[in-house]
Amino acid sequence: MRAILAIAALLVPLNRAATAQAPVAAPRGDSVRVLDAADLERWLGGLVPDGLARGGIAGLVIAVVKDGAVLFEKGFGWADVAGRVPMDPEGTVIRVASVSKAFTAAAALQLVGQGKLDLDRDVNEYLDFQIPPAFGAPITLRHLLTHTAGFEETAYPRFVPPASLRRHLLRIPDRIYPPGTVPAYSNYSLNLAGYLVERVSGLTIADYVERHLLGPLGMTRSTFRMTVPEALARHEARNYRVASDSPYPPNLIHELSPVDAPASGLSTTAGDMTRFLLALLQRGRVGDTQVLEPETVALMQSAAFVPMAGAQPIGLGLFHTGTSGRRVVGHSGDGEGFHAEFRVLPDQGIGIFVAMNSDGTVDGLFPAAFALRTRLLEQFVDRYFPRPSRPAEPATATGAAHARLAAGEYLWSRQSTGDYQEALALVGRFLGLDLVIRANPDGTIETPPALTFSTDGRRRTWREIEPFVWREVGGEARLLMDVRDGRVRSVWSDATASFWVNLRVPALRTARLNGPLLGVTALTLLMAAVFWPLALLVERRRRRRAARVDDGSTRWQRRTALLAVVAVVYLVGWFLVMAMDAPSSLRSGPWIRLLQIVGVALLAGAAVAVRNAWQAWRRPGGLGVRVAGTLVAGALVYVGWFSLAFHLISLRLP
């Protein structure tokens, strides 16, 4: 499941990023708390230790700023379980994965302010290689910073030794959407934005961020280098799958990422992150230092792209996550064992940062660290800034008809389309993600947890309150639909940020159709591989006893049986490739190419099976032989179609 979520993910092996908001009952009236250190201590003292213990999470750090000062900092649990080193908000250095993207965006916007970069200029004019043309429109820095460049998501292969940023960028993903149209969270886009910083500044992205952001901000215990400098490395938190396990291998993250990684390079402390939060809340100023221009901060926090009418906007490097009139912006980061997020409420002068060093146990779709972070941040906002009471909204008369239009299967716009991971994503949707909207008889609709990032694992029910605008029954979130030519094209909920939307899947490519077909096909081929040789042996003996001459049909049956055996090996081989997360496994390429060669042979072999089935219906024989031959032929034809349609056979390696 980790590899499946890596395609989509929020959950990519290195740079998974997702900001999720599970609906939480809002406090009302006299339940509003005063935001002070004492109340934070009481509240977090009950919530966090229990969440760490239940989720198998080693440690957590948290910091809150208010009115231009640090209000609260605290560490819980262990930075190093075996060494019994506690989490320290000022001293523990922790990787924050995709939180780094906010710093890369700030760096790029600094150069925009200096006239060295242009938000709306073709990025190819800055590069020493070329992004191939597509859709008749160039990609701009604005597209990169809003995740609307239209790139597919690709795998993260391991490089030993770690590769340069440029080498990673030369593995250019396919462009699958016209630029500026569909949000699709993209690590490649932010890495490319960081490379633009390098190209025009003459500095590596790590040098630039450290000289022009971390240093001026006073983030003295932070680095933007994937290899943490020795002075900080001895204070670095270990990262775990669960706290009771050994830590992840220390070289894993380095091998998956560029030497300088704009999308994921930051290691920092909770105390240092308060400096960045204060800069975002104070128009770029921290103390007496103007680190960012007010215009830069405004660009990061303002709406730069809106995926559909009424949806949360995307800023330049930050996501909007507030609901019911509360403006909340921030960014999250998820990696192997590291999970972090910050949010600022500009109108209230409040900022919060939280980070953990374990994935934690998985209960449902998401790891415990993701669920705990989501619960903590949502309850923080609702505890101190409760939603105003909302009057009852009557249901529309069009709900039932629109529910039927909306019913169907969807997929995340962040997707891989050019290699076998497209098939892996389909398997993931069938086995776990279940991205299917269901229409209820009463005119409501139901959505699965993966569509709204619901950490409680339950399906959510929605009632239409305006045409194609739905309100969660018993909750605050809305569900919006983009409708064109009488069809629902995409769906988005403000239970999540706008870093991607859910796109309608054509009927022939749905997991609901192809998942069962793939299972029936595999079973058919397995039975043929096991039982057909026995049937051929019985037939051969029967012919000998009857002294009959073989009319050639046995040869075609033997060939078909052999093809069934090869097809079973082929499918088992792909299962193993997908299960072991091959892109991040060293030296997996030759094995993938071997499977693809077998797949090409099966494409040709399907014609043999079809001829065998055709002959079975023309010659004398039992109905069982004819049906078996037809089923095996159909199974082999389907394997060939599936291999081409979902890119098991592809010129590209992930």
matplotlib code that plots the C-alpha trace (Angstrom):
import matplotlib.pyplot as plt

x = [0.0, 2.9, 3.9, 0.4, 0.0, 3.4, 2.0, -0.7, 0.5, 0.3, 2.2, 5.2, 8.3, 10.3, 8.2, 4.6, 2.6, -1.0, -2.9, -6.1, -8.9, -11.2, -14.4, -14.4, -17.4, -16.9, -17.0, -19.7, -20.4, -18.9, -16.7, -14.3, -10.9, -8.4, -5.2, -2.4, 0.5, -1.4, -4.4, -2.1, -0.2, -3.4, -4.9, -1.8, -0.7, -3.8, -3.9, -0.3, 1.1, -2.0, -1.7, 1.9, 1.4, -1.7, -0.1, 3.4, 5.0, 8.4, 8.2, 6.6, 7.6, 5.2, 5.5, 2.9, 3.4, 1.0, 1.1, 4.6, 6.2, 6.7, 3.8, 4.5, 7.1, 7.3, 8.7, 7.0, 8.6, 11.9, 14.2, 16.2, 14.4, 17.3, 19.5, 16.6, 17.2, 14.1, 12.4, 13.5, 11.8, 14.9, 17.5, 16.1, 16.8, 14.1, 13.5, 10.3, 10.1, 7.7, 7.5, 10.7, 8.6, 7.5, 11.1, 11.8, 8.8, 10.0, 13.4, 12.0, 9.7, 12.6, 14.2, 10.9, 10.9, 14.5, 13.4, 15.6, 12.7, 9.3, 6.3, 4.7, 7.7, 8.4, 10.7, 12.6, 14.1, 16.0, 17.0, 20.0, 17.7, 14.2, 10.8, 9.2, 6.3, 2.7, -0.8, 0.5, 1.3, 4.5, 5.1, 5.7, 7.1, 3.5, 2.4, 5.3, 4.5, 0.8, 1.2, -0.6, 2.2, 0.3, 3.1, 2.2, 3.6, 6.6, 8.4, 11.5, 14.3, 17.4, 20.7, 23.9, 25.7, 23.0, 22.4, 22.5, 19.4, 19.9, 20.2, 16.8, 15.3, 16.4, 13.9, 11.1, 7.6, 4.9, 2.7, -0.9, -2.9, -2.7, -0.8, -2.9, -6.0, -5.7, -3.9, -1.7, 0.7, 4.2, 7.6, 9.1, 7.6, 9.1, 12.5, 12.4, 11.5, 14.5, 16.7, 15.5, 16.8, 20.1, 20.2, 19.6, 21.4, 24.5, 24.2, 23.0, 19.5, 20.9, 23.4, 20.7, 18.2, 20.7, 22.2, 19.0, 16.4, 17.6, 20.5, 18.5, 15.6, 17.9, 17.3, 20.7, 19.9, 18.5, 20.0, 18.7, 21.3, 20.2, 23.4, 23.0, 26.2, 28.1, 27.4, 23.7, 23.8, 24.4, 21.2, 19.1, 16.1, 16.0, 13.1, 11.0, 8.2, 6.9, 8.7, 9.3, 11.2, 14.8, 15.2, 15.0, 18.4, 20.1, 21.1, 17.6, 16.4, 19.7, 19.5, 15.9, 16.4, 18.7, 21.9, 20.3, 16.5, 14.3, 11.2, 12.4, 15.8, 15.0, 16.0, 15.0, 13.8, 10.5, 12.1, 13.6, 10.3, 8.7, 10.9, 9.5, 5.9, 6.5, 7.8, 4.7, 2.5, 4.5, 4.8, 8.2, 9.8, 11.3, 12.6, 14.5, 15.2, 13.0, 13.7, 10.9, 9.3, 5.7, 4.7, 6.4, 4.4, 1.2, 1.9, 2.4, -0.8, -3.1, -5.1, -3.0, -5.2, -8.7, -9.5, -13.2, -15.7, -16.0, -12.9, -10.0, -7.4, -3.7, -1.1, 2.4, 4.0, 1.3, -2.1, -5.3, -7.0, -9.5, -13.3, -16.3, -14.6, -11.4, -8.3, -5.7, -2.6, 0.3, 2.1, 2.7, 5.4, 5.4, 8.4, 9.7, 9.2, 9.0, 5.7, 5.4, 3.0, 2.7, -0.4, -0.8, -3.9, -2.9, -6.1, -5.5, -1.7, -1.4, 0.9, 1.5, 4.1, 4.1, 6.5, 6.9, 9.6, 7.6, 4.9, 3.2, 0.8, -1.7, -5.4, -7.3, -5.8, -3.4, -0.5, -1.1, 1.2, -0.9, -4.1, -2.6, -1.3, -4.6, -6.6, -4.2, -4.3, -8.0, -8.8, -6.4, -8.2, -11.7, -10.7, -9.5, -11.3, -14.6, -16.8, -19.8, -23.2, -24.5, -28.2, -29.9, -29.6, -32.5, -31.8, -32.3, -34.9, -32.2, -30.3, -31.5, -30.8, -27.4, -26.5, -27.0, -24.8, -22.1, -22.1, -19.1, -15.4, -12.8, -9.0, -6.6, -5.4, -2.0, -1.3, 1.3, 0.4, 3.5, 4.7, 3.6, 2.7, -0.5, -1.5, -0.3, -2.6, -5.5, -4.8, -4.6, -7.9, -9.5, -7.9, -7.8, -8.6, -12.1, -12.6, -16.3, -19.1, -22.4, -25.9, -28.4, -32.2, -32.8, -30.8, -27.7, -24.3, -21.6, -17.8, -15.0, -12.2, -9.6, -11.6, -11.7, -8.6, -10.9, -8.6, -11.4, -11.8, -15.6, -17.6, -19.2, -22.7, -23.5, -26.7, -26.9, -27.5, -27.0, -26.7, -23.6, -22.6, -23.0, -22.7, -21.6, -24.4, -23.5, -20.4, -19.1, -17.2, -18.5, -18.1, -18.0, -18.4, -17.1, -19.9, -19.4, -21.7, -24.0, -21.3, -19.5, -15.8, -14.2, -14.9, -13.2, -13.9, -12.8, -12.0, -8.7, -6.5, -6.6, -3.4, -5.3, -8.8, -10.7, -11.2, -14.0, -12.7, -13.9, -16.0, -13.4, -10.6, -12.4, -11.0, -14.5, -14.4, -10.7, -10.1, -12.5, -11.6, -7.9, -8.8, -10.9, -8.2, -5.5, -7.7, -8.5, -4.9, -3.8, -6.4, -5.4, -1.7, -2.5, -5.2, -4.7, -1.5, -3.4, -6.3, -3.8, -2.2, -5.6, -6.5, -3.2, -3.9, -7.4, -6.2, -3.6, -6.2, -8.5, -5.6, -6.7, -4.4, -3.7, -5.4, -3.0, -5.4, -3.3, -0.4, -2.4, -3.8, -0.2, 0.9, -2.1, -1.3, 2.3, 1.1, -1.1, 1.9, 3.9, 1.1, 0.8, 4.6, 4.2, 1.4, 3.2, 6.3, 4.4, 2.9, 6.3, 7.6, 4.7, 4.9, 8.6, 8.3, 10.7, 11.5, 13.2, 14.8, 18.3, 18.9, 15.3, 15.3, 16.6, 13.9, 11.2, 12.5, 12.5, 8.9, 8.0, 9.7, 7.6, 4.6, 5.3, 5.7, 2.3, 0.7, 1.8, 0.9, -2.7, -3.3, -2.3, -4.9, -7.6, -6.8, -7.0, -10.4, -11.6, -10.5, -12.1, -15.5, -15.0, -13.8, -15.7, -15.4, -17.0, -18.4, -16.0, -13.0, -14.6, -15.5, -12.0, -10.3, -12.5, -11.9, -8.1, -8.1, -10.1, -7.9, -4.7, -6.3, -7.3, -3.8, -2.4, -5.0, -4.4, -0.6, -0.9, -3.7, -2.1, 1.5, 2.9, 4.5, 6.2, 9.4, 9.8, 11.2, 9.9]
y = [0.0, 2.4, 2.0, 2.5, 5.7, 6.8, 7.3, 9.6, 10.8, 11.8, 9.7, 9.4, 7.5, 10.8, 13.9, 13.0, 16.1, 16.5, 18.9, 17.2, 18.5, 15.9, 17.6, 18.2, 19.4, 23.1, 24.4, 27.0, 29.9, 29.4, 26.6, 29.1, 29.0, 31.8, 31.0, 31.1, 28.9, 27.4, 26.2, 24.9, 22.9, 21.4, 20.5, 19.2, 17.3, 15.2, 14.9, 14.3, 11.6, 9.4, 9.9, 9.0, 5.9, 4.7, 5.4, 4.0, 7.4, 8.1, 11.9, 15.2, 18.9, 21.8, 25.6, 28.4, 32.1, 34.8, 38.6, 38.7, 36.5, 32.8, 31.7, 28.0, 25.4, 21.8, 18.4, 15.1, 11.6, 10.7, 12.0, 8.8, 5.9, 3.6, 6.5, 7.9, 11.3, 13.5, 15.7, 19.3, 22.1, 24.3, 21.6, 18.7, 19.0, 17.3, 16.9, 18.6, 17.2, 19.2, 22.1, 23.0, 24.0, 27.2, 28.2, 27.5, 29.6, 32.4, 32.3, 32.4, 35.3, 37.2, 37.0, 38.0, 41.1, 41.8, 41.5, 38.4, 36.0, 36.6, 34.8, 34.6, 33.9, 30.6, 28.7, 27.3, 30.8, 30.3, 26.6, 24.9, 22.1, 22.2, 21.2, 19.6, 21.6, 20.4, 21.8, 24.8, 26.8, 27.3, 26.5, 29.5, 30.0, 30.8, 27.4, 25.7, 27.4, 26.6, 23.0, 23.7, 23.0, 19.9, 17.3, 13.8, 12.3, 10.0, 7.5, 8.2, 6.0, 5.6, 6.9, 5.6, 7.9, 10.5, 12.4, 16.1, 18.3, 18.7, 14.9, 14.4, 17.2, 15.6, 12.8, 15.1, 13.8, 13.8, 16.8, 15.5, 18.7, 22.1, 24.5, 26.6, 24.3, 21.4, 21.4, 18.3, 18.3, 18.1, 17.6, 18.0, 21.5, 22.8, 21.2, 22.9, 26.2, 25.7, 25.1, 28.4, 30.1, 28.4, 29.5, 33.2, 33.6, 31.7, 29.8, 26.4, 26.3, 25.3, 28.2, 30.6, 29.6, 29.5, 33.0, 34.8, 33.2, 31.0, 33.3, 36.6, 34.9, 33.8, 30.1, 29.1, 25.5, 24.8, 23.7, 23.3, 20.6, 17.0, 15.9, 17.7, 19.5, 17.7, 20.4, 19.8, 16.1, 15.1, 16.8, 15.2, 13.1, 9.5, 8.6, 5.5, 3.5, 2.8, 3.7, 0.0, -0.6, 0.2, 3.6, 3.9, 3.4, 6.8, 6.7, 6.1, 9.7, 10.8, 8.3, 9.1, 12.9, 15.3, 16.4, 19.8, 19.3, 22.4, 20.3, 18.5, 19.8, 21.6, 20.3, 22.6, 22.9, 23.9, 27.0, 28.0, 27.5, 30.1, 32.7, 31.8, 31.9, 35.3, 36.6, 35.3, 37.1, 40.4, 41.2, 39.7, 41.3, 39.5, 41.8, 44.6, 42.6, 42.8, 39.3, 39.2, 42.1, 42.7, 42.1, 38.7, 37.6, 38.9, 36.9, 33.7, 34.2, 35.6, 33.5, 32.7, 29.8, 28.6, 25.1, 25.6, 28.3, 28.4, 26.3, 27.2, 29.0, 28.1, 30.8, 30.9, 28.3, 28.1, 26.4, 27.8, 25.4, 27.6, 27.0, 29.0, 32.4, 31.7, 32.4, 29.7, 29.2, 26.8, 23.8, 20.2, 17.6, 13.9, 11.6, 8.3, 8.7, 12.5, 14.4, 18.2, 21.0, 24.7, 26.9, 30.6, 32.6, 36.0, 37.8, 36.6, 36.9, 33.2, 30.5, 26.8, 24.3, 20.6, 17.8, 14.1, 11.5, 8.4, 7.2, 5.3, 2.4, 2.4, 2.0, 2.4, 4.6, 6.9, 6.4, 7.5, 10.5, 12.0, 11.4, 12.9, 15.9, 16.5, 16.1, 18.4, 21.2, 21.1, 21.0, 23.9, 26.1, 25.0, 25.3, 28.9, 30.3, 28.4, 28.5, 30.9, 29.3, 28.5, 28.7, 25.6, 25.2, 23.6, 20.9, 21.6, 20.1, 18.9, 16.8, 13.4, 14.1, 15.6, 12.8, 10.3, 12.5, 12.5, 8.8, 7.0, 6.4, 9.2, 9.4, 12.0, 14.5, 13.8, 10.6, 8.7, 7.9, 6.8, 3.6, 0.6, 2.8, 3.6, 0.0, 0.1, 3.1, 1.2, -1.8, 0.6, 2.2, -1.2, -2.7, 0.3, 3.7, 3.0, 6.5, 5.9, 8.4, 6.6, 8.1, 7.4, 7.0, 10.1, 12.4, 12.5, 11.2, 9.2, 9.7, 7.4, 8.4, 8.8, 11.4, 13.8, 12.5, 11.5, 10.1, 8.4, 6.0, 6.5, 7.4, 10.8, 11.8, 15.0, 17.0, 19.4, 23.0, 24.7, 23.2, 21.0, 22.4, 19.8, 20.2, 17.4, 16.0, 16.7, 18.7, 21.9, 20.9, 21.5, 19.4, 21.2, 19.8, 21.1, 20.3, 20.7, 19.5, 17.9, 15.7, 16.0, 16.3, 16.8, 17.0, 18.9, 19.2, 22.0, 19.1, 19.2, 21.9, 22.5, 20.8, 18.4, 17.5, 14.3, 13.6, 11.4, 8.0, 6.8, 3.6, 1.3, 2.4, 2.2, 0.0, -1.3, -2.9, -3.8, -5.0, -7.9, -8.6, -8.8, -11.2, -13.4, -13.3, -14.4, -17.2, -18.4, -18.5, -20.2, -22.9, -23.3, -23.5, -26.2, -28.3, -28.0, -30.1, -32.9, -32.6, -32.8, -36.0, -37.6, -36.6, -38.0, -41.4, -41.4, -40.8, -43.6, -46.1, -45.1, -45.2, -41.8, -39.5, -36.1, -33.5, -30.7, -29.4, -30.9, -28.8, -25.6, -26.6, -27.2, -23.8, -22.2, -24.0, -22.9, -19.3, -19.6, -20.6, -17.7, -15.3, -16.5, -15.9, -12.5, -11.4, -12.8, -10.9, -7.6, -8.3, -8.7, -5.5, -3.5, -5.0, -4.2, -0.6, -1.3, 2.3, 2.9, -0.5, -0.7, -2.4, -3.1, -1.8, -5.0, -7.1, -4.7, -4.7, -8.6, -8.6, -6.1, -8.4, -11.3, -9.0, -8.2, -12.0, -12.5, -9.9, -12.0, -15.2, -14.0, -14.7, -18.3, -18.7, -17.0, -19.4, -22.4, -21.2, -20.7, -24.3, -25.7, -24.5, -25.8, -29.3, -32.1, -32.0, -31.4, -28.1, -27.9, -27.8, -25.1, -22.9, -23.4, -22.4, -19.3, -18.2, -18.6, -16.7, -13.9, -13.9, -13.5, -10.8, -8.9, -9.2, -7.7, -4.9, -4.2, -4.1, -1.5, 0.6, 0.9, 0.9, -2.4, -2.3, 1.1, 2.5, 4.4, 3.1, 4.7]
z = [0.0, 0.6, -3.0, -4.2, -2.2, -3.4, -6.9, -5.7, -2.4, -0.4, 0.3, -2.0, -0.8, -0.3, -0.9, -0.2, 0.6, 1.6, 3.7, 5.0, 7.1, 8.7, 9.7, 13.5, 15.5, 16.1, 19.7, 20.2, 22.5, 26.0, 24.8, 23.2, 24.9, 25.4, 23.4, 26.0, 27.0, 30.0, 28.0, 25.3, 27.9, 29.3, 26.0, 24.3, 27.4, 27.0, 23.3, 22.2, 24.5, 24.0, 20.2, 20.2, 22.2, 20.3, 16.9, 17.5, 17.0, 18.5, 19.0, 18.2, 18.4, 18.3, 18.3, 18.3, 17.7, 18.6, 18.2, 17.0, 19.6, 20.4, 22.7, 23.1, 22.3, 23.5, 22.6, 23.3, 23.1, 21.6, 18.9, 19.2, 20.8, 21.5, 22.8, 24.9, 23.4, 24.0, 21.4, 22.0, 20.1, 20.2, 19.7, 17.7, 14.0, 12.0, 8.3, 7.1, 3.6, 1.4, 3.8, 2.0, -1.0, 0.8, 1.1, -2.5, -3.5, -1.3, -2.9, -6.4, -5.5, -4.1, -7.5, -9.2, -7.0, -8.2, -11.9, -12.4, -12.8, -14.4, -13.1, -16.6, -18.9, -20.6, -18.2, -21.2, -21.6, -18.3, -18.7, -20.2, -21.4, -22.8, -21.5, -24.6, -26.1, -25.4, -25.7, -27.6, -24.4, -22.4, -18.7, -16.5, -13.0, -11.9, -13.1, -11.2, -7.9, -8.1, -9.3, -12.5, -15.0, -16.1, -15.3, -14.4, -11.2, -11.6, -9.4, -7.3, -8.4, -6.1, -7.3, -5.9, -5.3, -5.0, -8.3, -9.0, -9.2, -13.0, -13.5, -11.7, -13.8, -17.1, -16.3, -17.5, -16.7, -19.4, -19.6, -19.2, -18.7, -20.5, -18.2, -15.9, -16.0, -13.5, -10.2, -9.8, -6.9, -8.4, -6.8, -10.2, -10.5, -7.3, -8.1, -11.4, -9.7, -7.5, -10.6, -12.0, -8.8, -9.4, -13.0, -12.4, -9.0, -9.8, -6.4, -5.7, -4.2, -0.8, -0.8, -1.9, 0.7, 3.5, 2.5, 1.7, 3.9, 6.7, 7.7, 7.6, 9.4, 12.2, 11.6, 12.9, 13.5, 10.0, 6.7, 3.1, 2.4, 2.0, 3.8, 7.1, 8.1, 10.9, 13.5, 13.1, 12.3, 15.9, 16.8, 14.0, 14.9, 13.7, 11.5, 12.0, 10.5, 13.9, 17.2, 18.0, 14.7, 13.8, 12.1, 8.4, 6.6, 6.8, 3.1, 1.8, 1.6, 0.1, -2.7, -3.5, -3.7, -5.6, -3.8, -3.6, -3.3, -3.6, -3.0, 0.2, 1.4, 4.6, 8.0, 10.9, 14.5, 15.8, 17.3, 14.0, 12.2, 14.4, 12.7, 9.3, 10.7, 12.1, 8.8, 7.0, 9.7, 9.7, 6.1, 5.8, 8.8, 11.8, 14.5, 12.8, 9.6, 6.5, 5.1, 2.5, 0.8, 1.8, -1.9, -1.8, 1.3, -0.3, -3.4, -1.4, 0.6, -2.2, -4.6, -7.6, -9.0, -8.2, -9.6, -9.8, -8.8, -5.0, -4.3, -2.0, -3.9, -4.3, -3.5, -4.9, -2.7, -0.1, 0.1, 1.6, 4.0, 5.9, 5.9, 7.0, 6.5, 8.3, 6.2, 6.9, 4.7, 5.0, 3.7, 4.8, 4.3, 4.4, 3.9, 5.1, 8.8, 8.8, 8.9, 9.3, 8.7, 9.4, 9.3, 9.7, 10.3, 9.0, 10.2, 13.8, 13.9, 14.8, 13.5, 14.4, 13.4, 14.2, 13.2, 13.9, 13.3, 12.7, 10.2, 12.9, 12.5, 9.6, 10.5, 7.3, 4.6, 6.4, 8.8, 12.4, 12.1, 9.3, 11.3, 14.5, 12.7, 11.0, 14.3, 16.2, 13.7, 13.1, 16.8, 17.4, 14.9, 16.1, 19.8, 19.6, 16.5, 16.3, 13.3, 13.5, 13.7, 10.2, 9.4, 8.1, 4.4, 2.5, 0.1, -3.6, -5.8, -8.2, -5.7, -6.8, -10.5, -9.8, -7.5, -10.4, -12.6, -10.0, -9.3, -10.6, -10.2, -9.9, -9.7, -8.3, -10.8, -9.4, -11.4, -13.4, -17.0, -18.9, -17.2, -15.2, -12.2, -14.1, -13.6, -10.0, -9.4, -10.8, -8.5, -5.6, -6.4, -6.6, -3.4, -1.1, -2.4, -3.7, -5.3, -6.0, -5.4, -4.8, -5.2, -2.5, -3.0, -0.9, -3.3, -1.1, -2.2, -0.4, -0.8, 0.2, 2.7, -0.1, -1.9, 1.1, 3.0, 5.9, 8.6, 10.5, 7.6, 7.2, 4.1, 4.2, 3.2, 1.3, 0.6, -2.3, -1.1, -4.5, -8.0, -7.8, -4.4, -1.6, 2.2, 4.4, 6.5, 10.1, 9.1, 7.7, 4.6, 1.1, -2.1, -5.4, -8.9, -12.3, -14.8, -18.6, -21.3, -18.8, -17.3, -14.0, -15.0, -11.6, -7.9, -5.1, -1.4, 1.0, 3.4, 1.5, 0.0, -3.7, -4.6, -6.8, -7.8, -8.5, -12.2, -13.6, -15.0, -18.4, -18.0, -19.8, -17.5, -14.1, -11.4, -10.7, -14.2, -14.6, -11.1, -11.3, -14.9, -13.9, -11.2, -13.4, -16.1, -13.6, -12.3, -15.8, -16.9, -13.6, -14.1, -17.7, -16.8, -14.1, -15.7, -19.4, -19.5, -17.7, -20.2, -23.1, -21.6, -21.2, -24.8, -26.1, -24.5, -25.8, -29.3, -29.0, -27.8, -30.6, -33.1, -34.4, -36.3, -34.6, -36.8, -35.5, -32.9, -30.0, -31.1, -30.9, -27.5, -26.3, -27.5, -25.8, -22.5, -22.7, -23.3, -20.2, -18.1, -19.5, -18.8, -15.2, -14.7, -16.4, -14.0, -10.9, -12.0, -12.2, -8.8, -7.3, -9.0, -7.7, -4.2, -3.7, -4.9, -7.8, -8.8, -5.4, -5.5, -6.9, -10.2, -10.9, -14.5, -16.2, -14.5, -15.6, -19.2, -19.1, -18.1, -20.9, -23.4, -22.1, -22.5, -26.1, -26.8, -25.2, -27.5, -30.4, -28.6, -28.1, -31.8, -31.2, -28.5, -30.6, -33.5, -31.1, -29.8, -33.4, -34.3, -31.2, -32.4, -35.9, -35.1, -33.3, -29.6, -26.3, -25.2, -22.3, -24.6, -26.7, -23.7, -22.1, -25.3, -25.7, -22.0, -22.3, -25.6, -24.1, -21.0, -23.1, -25.3, -22.1, -20.7, -23.9, -23.9, -20.2, -20.7, -23.4, -21.9, -18.5, -19.7, -18.3, -21.7, -22.2, -23.6, -20.4, -17.2, -14.0]

ax = plt.figure().add_subplot(projection="3d")
ax.plot(x, y, z, "-o")
ax.set_aspect("equal")
plt.show()
